[in-house]
Amino acid sequence: MIDTAPERRALADRLEKAGALTTPQWRAAVEAVPRELFLNPGVFLPTDGGRWQPVTAVGADPAEWARIAYSDRSLTTQLDGHLTADQADGLVTGVPTSSSTTPVTVVGMLENLDLEDGHRLLEIGTGTGYSSALMCHRLGEDNVTTVEVDPEVAARADAALETAGFSTWTVTGDGLLGHPPRALYDRVIATCAVRRIPHAWIRQTKPGGIILATIGSWPYGTGLAKVTVGEDGTAEGRIIGRSSFMQARSQTAVPVSGDLSARTAYADSERATKVPPTILKEWMPAFLSQLAAPGAQFVRATTSDGSQLLYVFDSDRESFAEFTAAGADWTVRQGGPAALWDDIEQALIAWQDAGSLDISAVRLHITNESHAYWIEGNPSLRWEHRLT
């Protein structure tokens, strides 16, 4: 074990230079909380071929472990909902299901909470517990409650928090969508992505309180929503920027699989696209597409001869859009009760006509019946998602 105080000060300096760290209270927290404590038993580092290299805290050189812990990146701590680095032998494959988010993202979100002394805070998604520790340092452990759906992840976070000198209220269970602890909070922060902000969170927040959560389900197409709760039990605010978090497990979309050609065999229409579907690889168009066609998923595939295929699927509505390229032009085939690409393309064209505005132009209003999204001054850029 080495003293990582110099690394913590260097991290604070980098965060300050990046504009993520702006207040002395949060700088004090960053300098005080050892991130390495919240990475036990180890991490998975990405390697070529989509595989992961396990690195354990006890097996790594202390200086190398400190370098990893204070790197400016997210560090995967669990694969496939169960596998940790100490259980892996050599390179492994898997899907990340828990991580320590990059410090610039964590601290930037905490700064956006506009916390004041004495505030009570609810965190959805304890994860490694690093952000929980930062909040405990800022507010005092008695004012922080954190919820984690995975009992094993929660146990590791609790152990790390105790080692760091904090004993906060950690709740294990599905507080993500249903019933968080019964109390009124000044602030609610989610360290996972959700398709929509559950109204249960609004009910647990004091009027005038703030909720900060990442909205969306497409990788690299989600937005950080900051909403203020009103006296009438609604909430309103805007998307304040891009944000990328793992999906809340109870809201994770089932990946589209199987024979894609069979799923798209019978189309109702075929036409040239007005907007190339490759635009969906960009952040704001991906976010807008989810507003225009909630429930849709963007899927990329490659044929045996190397040709690129792009799809949009909505499994709930049994609808699809399939794209094929001919030089610089694209053709779309659509099938099912919902014309997915018509809805998405209309939104993208209206967005381009409005000047291709940034994601921060999107506003939202939440009630117990619906989520409404809009861009000011553009009647064609307005969507309402009714809750069923």
N, C-alpha and C positions, 0 to 999 in steps of 0.2 A: 504494500500500500504506500503510495507516495502522496505528498501534499499537493493538491491540485489548485490551490489558491491562485497561483500565477495563471493557470489556464482559465480559471473562472473570470479573472480580471481581463484577460485578453479577449475572452468571449464577449464580455460586456462592452469592451471597446469596439469590437467589430459590429455588434448590434447597434450601438450608438451611431457609428459611422454610417450604417445602412439605413438609419432613420427609424428602426423598429423600436429602439429603446430611447425614451424621451424624458422619463421622470426619475428622480433620485430614489424613490421608494422601490421601483422595479429594478433599478440598477443594484440596489442593496440586496435584493432577493437573488438576482443572478449571481452576484459575487459570493453569496452565503451558501447556496444550495449546490452540493456536489452532484452533477449529472450522472457520474459513473455509478453512484449507488442505485440508480434506477434502471440500470441495464443488466442486472443480474437475472439469470445466470450467464447470459451472453447475448450476442447479436448474430445476425446473418448478413454477410456482405455480398452484394451481387457480383457475379462473375460472368464470363462469356457463356453463351449458350443457354441463358435463362436459368442457370443454376446458382446455388447459394453456398458460400463458404462460412461454416460456423466458426465463431471466435468466442471463447469463454473467458470470463473475468479471471478465473483461477489459472487458466492455461496460458494466457497471453503475458508477454513482457509488460511490466507495469507502465513503462513509458509509452509503449505502443497502445496499451489499453486507454491511457489518458488521451493520446492523440485521437483515437477513434471516438472516445466519449465527447470530445470538444470540437469535433469536426462539424462543419456547417452543412449537415445533411440529416435526413431522417434515417433512423437506424431500426431495422426490422428485428423484432424480438420474438415473434412467434409465426409459424407457418401452419396453414391448414387447420387452424383452430385448436392445435394441441402441441405441435412440435416446437421444442425449445433447443437452443444451441448445445446444451449439455447432453441432449439425447441423440444428437446427430453425429454420425461417423463419416467424415469426409464430405465431399460436395453432395448437395441434395437438391431436389426440385420441390416446388410448393408455391402456394399463394399466400402472401403476407396477410395476417389477420390481427396483428398487434404490432405497434411500433412506438418509438420515441420520436415524435415529430421534430422536424428541423427547428432549432431554437429561434430563428428569425420569425417563423410562423407563430410559434407559441407565444413569444414575448410581444409580437405585434398585436395578436388578439387580446392579450391581457391589457395592453395599453388602451385598446379600443373599448374596454369595458367601462372606462371612466369611473373607476372605483374610488370610494372615499372611506376614511377610517370608520369602522363600525358597521360597514355593510355586511349583510349575510349573503353568501354565495352558494349556488348549486352548480356542480360540475357534472355533466352527463358524459360518461366515458372516462373512467379513471386512467385506463391504460397502464403505463409504467409507473405513474404517480409523480412524475417530475413536475408537471404543471400544477398538480395539487400541492406539492411542497412549496412552489413559488407563491401560490395563493395563501397558503398557511403562513408563510413568512410575512406577507404583506398585510393580511387581515387578522391573523391570530387563528389558531387551529379551531377554536370553538365557533368561529363564524363560517367555516367551510364544510360543506357536505358534498361528497362525491359518490357517484353511482357507477357501478361496473357490472355488466351482464355476465362476464366470464368469471366464475369463482376462482379458478387458478390464477388468472391475471390479477384479480383483486387481492388474493393472498400475497402474491409477490410484491404488489404495490404497497400493501399494508406493512410488510416487513421492511421495505426500503424507507417508507415514511417514518417508521419507528426508529430505524437506524439513524436517520437524519434528525431525529429529535422531535418529530411531530406525531400527534395522535388525533386524527380528525375523524369525522363521522363518515365512515365508508359503508355504503349500502350495496349489497350484492343482489342482483335480480334485474328483471326487465323494467327498469324505470324509464327506459328510453321513450316508449310510446304511451304507456298506460298511466301509472300512478307513482310519480316521484314521492319522496318523503313528504308527509303532510306538514308543511310550514310555508310561510310566505318569505320569499327571497327578494333582495334588492337587485340581484344579478343572476342570470342563468347563462352558462357557457357550455357549448357542446364541442367535444373534441373528436367528433365523428360526423360524417355527412348523413343528412336525412333528405328524403324527397320533399317532405313538407315539415314545417315546425308543428309538432303536436300541440293541440290546444290545452292539453294537460299541463304543459310548461307555462302557458300563459296564466292558467288558473293558479299556479304556484308562485307567480311573480306579483309583487306589489304594484299598484298603479304608479306610473312614473318609472318603474324598473325597466331594465334593459335585458334583452335576450340576444345572444350572439351565437349564430349557428351557420354551418355550411349547408347550402341547399343544392340538390341535384344528385344524379347518379352516374353520369357519364364521366369516365376518367378525363381529367384535364378539360372539364367543362362545367365546373361548379362555382357558385358564388357565395361570398360571406355576407349573410344577412344580419343587419343590426336593426332591431325593432324595439319600440317603446310601448309598454302596456298602458292602455287607457283605463279610465274609471269604469267604462262600460264593458270591460272584459274582452275587448278587441286589442289588436296590436298593429302598429304601422311603422314603417321605416323604409330602408332601401338596401340594395346590395352595395357594400362599401368597397368591394374589390374581389379579386380572384382568391380562391382558397381550395386546397386539396387535402382531403382526409379520407381515411377508410370509411366505407359505408357502415352505418349501424347494422348489426347482423340481422335484426328483425326486419330491416328494410332493404336488404341486399337483393337485387334482381337476379333471378335465375338465368344463368348465361344461355344464350341461344346455341343449341347444339344439334347434332344429327345431320342428315342429308339436306343441305341448304337448297340444292337444286329441286328436291322433291317438295320442299316447303314453298317454293316459288314457281311451281310448275304451271299453275293456272292463274293467269293475269286477266284483269278486267280492262286494262288500258295499257297503251304503250305510246310514248312520245319523247321528243327531245327535251332535255332539261333547259330551263332558263338560267339556272345557277348551277355551276358544277358541284357535285356532291363532295368533292375534295375539300370544300370550304368547311365541312363539318369537323375537320381535323383542327380547326382554329377554335380558340377558347370561347369567345363571345358567340359566334354562330352555333357552337355546340350547346351553350347555355340557352340561347333563344329557341333552339329546336325542341328542347325539353319543355319550354313554356308552351310552344305551339302544338306539340304532340306529346302530352304527358303519358308516360308508360312506354314510349318508344325507346329502342336500343339501336345504337350504331354498331354495325358489325363489318369487319374487314376480313377478306379471305383471298387466297391465292390459288389459281388453278394449277394443274400438273405442268402446264407449259410456262408458268410464271406470270400469267396475266392477272391483273388486279381486279377483284370483284368487291363491290361495296353494297351494303344492304342497310335498310332500316326495318326493324321488326317491331310489332306490338303484339305480343303473345296474348294479352288479355282480350284484345279486339280481333285477334286472328287476321291481322293485316300485315302487308309487307310492301316494300318498295325495293326493287333490284336495279342496280345501275351497271351499265356496261359502257366501256370507252371505245371510241373510234377516233383515234388521233386526239385532237383537243376537244372533241365534242363528246357528250354523254347522252345516253338514252336511259329512260326510266320505265320500268314495267311495274304496275301497281295492282295489288289484288286484295280482296277482303272488303268489309263494310266501311273501313276508314281509308280515305285517300291521303296517306301519311305525307307523301312528298308534296302534294298540293298545299297542305296546311303549313308545312315547314318552309317550302319555297316562297309562299306568299309572305310569311313573316320575314324571311331573309331579304327579299326584295324591298319590303317596306323599311327595313332597318338600313339597307344601303341607301335608299332614297332620302332617309333622314340624316345621312352623314356618317353612317357606320359608327354609331356612338359606342362609348366604352360601357363595360358591364355596370359601372357605377351609376349609370343613368336609369337603371331599373328600380322602380319603387314597388312596394307590396303592402297589402292590407290583409289582415288575418282575422277571421271570425270563427265561431264554432261550426259554421256551415261551409265556408269556402276560403280559398286563398285567391286574391286578386293581384295581378302583376300588371304594370304599365310603364310606359315611357312618356313623360310629360310632353304635351303638344303634338302627340301622334296617336289619333284615335284608332288607327289600324294596328297599333302595337299595344294591345290590351288583351289580357287573357284572364279567365276566371276558372279555377279548378274547384269544382264542387266536391265536397267530401261525402263519401258514401259509407 
